[in-house]
């Protein structure tokens, strides 16, 4: 399976968003990747390095057990590795909280289900930046994704392209503001007709619970 490119992929929004892909969206050398992996492990996270989005999807299927309660955050990376297409077929063997939420017609009840979904047994997400010093950064408008990160989710699985690796935490925050947010803003305007906002941000710097956070690091350009 090739990486799935959609109208909302970075390559199709870069000009409109006015972002510097040369600076923020290139695959780093193996030394930078190795340094990042070591730092993440030192910070209490499990790291699995794969070559392609197809391998990342296969790894997700292995990590999450049958019958598990699963929620995922909105993520261009997950779409591009084929996760959304695969789950839409309805034969994953998991209990998808997203399906429960979208099936609820009462607005108040749907909002309550969304709030509780961050406590899912397995929460799957992308990220916006990852530093060689071992910090992972993600931001979104409402917090429906990043709310799971610090503590709420039982297991947090992050699928991240190596294109998001930067030297330091400061660089990671710069990438969020000057690259990822601009692309997300362009996407929101196309998808919803309104701009996005920088609502909630989380920095995952250390994890104290062994095995709670797994990073599937993909050696491809994915997401933003």
N, C-alpha and C positions, 0 to 999 in steps of 0.2 A: 504494500500500500504506500502510495506517495503521500507527502504532506498535502492536506486539503487546503487549497487557496480559495478564499471567498472574496466577495466584494468588500468585506470588512477586514481583510488581512492587511498587515502593515504596508505591504508593497503597493496596495491599491489606494491607500489613504495618505501616504507619505507626502506627496506634493501638496495636497489640500491642507494637511496639518502643518506643513512647513518645518519638518523635522530633519535632523542631520543623521541619516542612516549610517553614514560612514563612521561617525563617532560612536553611536549608541547601539548599533545593530549588526555587529560583526562577530564571527566566531573567534574566540581567543586561542592562543597557542596551548599546547598540552601542559606546559609548566603552570600556566594560570589556572587551568582546570584542576590540575593535581593539587595546587595550593588551596583552592576553594574547597575541594573535597575534604582535605585534611582539616581545614578550619571548621567546617560544618560538623565533622565527626567529633572534634574537640569540644564543640558546643552542644553535644548530646543528641545529634540527629543521625539517623541512618541514611546513607547515601548509596544510590544505585545508578551507575553510569551506563547509559545505553546509546547506541549510535543513531537510531531513527525514531520517529514518532510511532511507527508501527510496533517497534520493540517496546516503547513506552506503554502503549495500549495493552500489549500482551502482559507486561509486568503488572499493570493495574489489575488485570483479570486474575492474576495469580495471587496478588497480595490480599485482595478483598475476598473473604470466604463466602461460600454460598449461604443465602439467607440473611446476610448482614444488612443492617440499616444504613443506607447510603444517601448522602446529599452532596451536591457539587455546587461550587460558586460559578457565576458567569465567567467564562474564560475563553478567549480566542485560541489560546494554546490547546485546550481540550477539544475544541471544534477541529482544529487543524490536525490533530493526531487521530481523528476519527472517533473520538469518544462519544460525541453527541449522536452521530450516525449509528454507532453500534448500540447504544442504549435505547434508541428510538425503535429498534426492532423488537423490544419487549421480552427478550429471552436471556437476560443477564443472570437470573437466579437470585438477584438482590431485591431488597425492599427499598424502592426509590421514593424518598420523601418528596422529591420534586413533583412526582406524579400525583401524590396526595394533595399537595398544595394547589396545583393547577386545576384539579377536579373540584375544589371547593368554590362554590359560587357566592357565599356570603363574605363580603369584604373584611369584616371584623374577624371572622374565624380564619380567613386566609392569612391575614396579617399575623395572627397568633401562631399559626402553623409555621410561617416563615421565621418568626422569632425563635421558636423552639427548634427549628431545623439545624441551627448552628451547634446543637448538642448531639448531633448524629453520632452513631458509633464509628462511622467512617465518613470523613469530610474530604472531598477531593477538590483541589484548587490549582490555579496557576499562581504566578507571582509577577511583580513588575521589575524587580532588580535583585541581584544577589552579589554580595561583595566577596572578594578574596579573603577578607578577614572574618567571614563566617556569619554575616547578618543577611537576612532575607526581608525584603520590603514589599508590601502590597497596600494599595489604596483603592477605595471605591466610594461611590456616592452615598449609599445608604448604610453600609456596614454589614450587609447580608452575607458577604463573603468573609471579610476579615474578622467578623465577630466570632468565628469558629477557631481562629488561629491561636490566641493566647492560652486558652484553657478549656473552652466549652466542648469542643469535639473530642470524642474518645481517642480516635486516631486521625491524624492529619497527614494527608498524602499530597505533596506538592510536585507538580510536573512543570519543570522549568528548562527552557532551552539555554544552552551555554552562551547564546548571544546576549543574555541578560547579565553576564558576569562583568563586574567592574572592580577596580582596585580597592576602593574604600567605601565605608558607609556614606560618607559625604557624596561620593560619586553616585552611589545608589539612589540617594535622595534627589540628586541632580537629574538622574535618568528618569525618575518618576515624574518630576515637574516639567522637564524640558523635552521629554520624548513620549513616555507612556500616556501621560494625561492629555497631551495634544492629540495623539492618535485616538484615544477614547472619546475625546470631545468631538472630533470629526465623525467618529462612528455614531455617536449618540444623535448628532444632527441628522445624519442620513437615516438611521433606524427609527428614531422617535420624533424627529422634527424639532428637538430642543437640545440645547447644549448640556454637557455633563458638569458636574461639580466635584471638587476635591473634598469629599465629605469626611471620610474616616481612613486613617492610616495606621498600620501596625508594623513594628520592627520586631521580627523574631530573631533574638540574639542568643538565647540559651534555652535549652529544654531539659527539665529536671526529671521527667518521667521516661525511663528507658523504653525505647520502642514506640513512643507515641508519635513522633514526627519522622516521616520517611520522605526523602527528596529523590525523585526520579529525575536525574539530570540528563538531558537529551542533547547530543552533540549536533544539533540542527538549529537553524533560525526559526523560532516559533514565537507567535504571539507578540504582545507588547506590554 
